[in-house]
Amino acid sequence: MPVPDRSASTENKADTLLIEIGTEELPPKALQSLSDAFSGSIGNALREACMLSDSNSPWHSFASPRRIAVKIEQVLSVQPDQEQLKKGPSVSAAFGKNGSPTPAAEGFARSCGVAVSELETLIIDKKQWLAYTRAIPGKSLETIIPEILNDAIRQLPIPKRMRWGDCEHGFVRPVHWGLALHGHAVLDFEVMGLKTGRITRGHRFHAPEHFSIGDADRYADELQQKGFVIADYSSRKSIIQEQVNRLAEANSLKALIDPELLDEVVGLTEWPVALEGSFDERFLKLPEEVLIETMTAHQKYFPLVDQSNRIASRFIVVTNLDSQDPERVRKGNERVLGARLADAEFFWHTDQKIPLVDRFDRLKTVVFHNRLGSIFDKSQRIARLAKKISSHLGLDEAATELASRLCKTDLVTEMVGEFPKLQGVVGRYYADAQGIETSIAEAVESHYLPRFSGDKLPAVGIASSVAIADRIDTLCGIFACGDIPSGERDPFSLRRASLGVLRILIENRIDLDLEEMISRGMRQYRKQGWNNIDTGRKVSQNLMEYVFGRSRQLMSNQGYETDLWNAAMAGKPTRPLDLVNRIESIQKLVSEEREMAESILAINKRISNILRNEPNEPFSPTSIDMDLIENESEQELVKALIDMESSVLEDRQRGNYTKGFHSLFSICTRIDQFFDNVLVNAENPAVRNNRIKLLQSIRSMFLDVVDFSQIRIENHDEC
């Protein structure tokens, strides 16, 4: 590892470094992440190269639609000299008995370019080694920065790079200029085929001419004053929020500022100017979700609501210029929005001419998966699974079947074709308008819930049945196709589907056997004749492990330690609600009844140590041969186990694990007496095997509840 020489020359000047890459319009949604990655990569590389006079020197990111830039303070103009230590053979191997150098020593000296006599001795762990310290002169910033910059560009999170002209380089958008300053001095090198300088470009309309930046520290100020560009992303964001809120409050209204939309607008503007507009009040008869989606998704406008949170017939648009005729800009945006809303109004009336029930057959034209058929096929499978779930919950099966058949029908409406994000929402409105039962209409919308982490859940009832069935069908089908998520790759959002199933079952307190439902889901594909996929038992087992594996993070987010999850999962629960019940019971045991927990864990550990080399086979205490019992303590233990076996099994089936823990604790004393008075490894093999079987039956009782060996008491000292 190179060690910097801290005695740098006094002529080595520390100043502010500025790097700017000028491009065509960058993707607004990715702008901030690109900028952060760019500046972080350059800053960290300079720190590792010992180019910062203060290792804590800050750096500042800049990002606008046509540039990403970084400004780093206290960057040295010349890298400090460094020393490189090279370790060679041991001294004992480097010299012979007469003190003459061996071939090992001579070879090491040649590799260092010196004579053996010039080598030094290095002592490590009381052992002597030959070594050589080589001085490496520091490089200039102008020499180092091109490589650092090129590495930073290569490491940017760009899914697909563009190429332009005859340029061999690739970037997210074509690059038109590069700026590199150290203080007021230009760093002269090439970036993506372009010579760097102090020339930059301002706003495309307000300042189209090139202009120069005099000093790195003045970059943001000069860009704003000369170029009409607010380069700082967070400053631009604050300006937009302030302008939007001020215009809304001036009309006693409130702006709906979605964080994702705000970031997108910040990424679209260099000189933001907010204007208020309005639309015809007749459009207020449309669902609010349609109005909001039209304004936000299509136009990037901020909707306004009144004090009662009802949508108002006004909006705010953030333009990217300070127009001399703002009224003309306002009317232009109002005209465009009016046309969009007129289209939505047409879809709203046209769609309702065909009832959702009559749209079911049209789902045959919508592909679910090229190996799994259409949405029509999927809806039929959902209906069968959902009916089974509703039957388990004592719900109306006929209503569940109708909700399952209708839940995807809005996919073939004009409104959802125009606004895909409104699937489910549009279906609910149409179902309500067509007089469909409320619980069914709600299921059409809420079976998509939760859509993201932390989102609300569908209500307990038909909606939950359909939501669970939909996700299980997807999980079974995609796993059967072999498209199992790996790493960051999850094109079918199976992680989200798994978490959705778990959250609905756990938080809505639905005690459903997931193994049984997955088995049913796989059987449905076999019955429908999909022979081109693997619906075998191994796939089902992998899917079970995958879904339950998501519960680990879910429980961790709720404050449970990982050891509790490991202990509960060892019992191989198939019902997510049962898993949570086990974890909660263990948590209560270790936090509220510490003495009991320590006793059970100690007994479990002792038995596990004895049985370490024995097969882990389930045994019942009734299988113990009473004729081979030689000791009173042994006899009492067997009788106690037989007496409590049925009650422990009943407690487990009812999920009363706390009572089960008390039952296990009640025999701890007898187990201790057994160990005190009985030698497990008896000379008689039959007696020994009988005693091993006795311990295995105790272990089986323990493992049927949880694996106590997984629990770490020290993890819960603060409980």
PyMOL commands that set and color helices and strands:
alter all, ss='L'
color gray80, all
select helices_A, chain A and resi 28-48+91-94+103-112+116-118+141-154+216-227+233-250+259-268+281-285+288-298+326-351+356-365+375-393+397-406+409-412+414-418+420-422+425-433+438-446+462-480+494-507+514-527+537-557+562-569+576-592+594-610+621-623+626-628+632-654+657-666+668-677+685-705+708-710+713-716
alter helices_A, ss='H'
color red, helices_A
select strands_A, chain A and resi 3-4+14-23+59-64+67-76+82-90+120-124+127-136+175-182+185-186+190-191+194-197+199-201+210-212+254-255+273-278+302-305+311-319+367-369+373-374
alter strands_A, ss='S'
color yellow, strands_A
deselect
rebuild
show_as cartoon
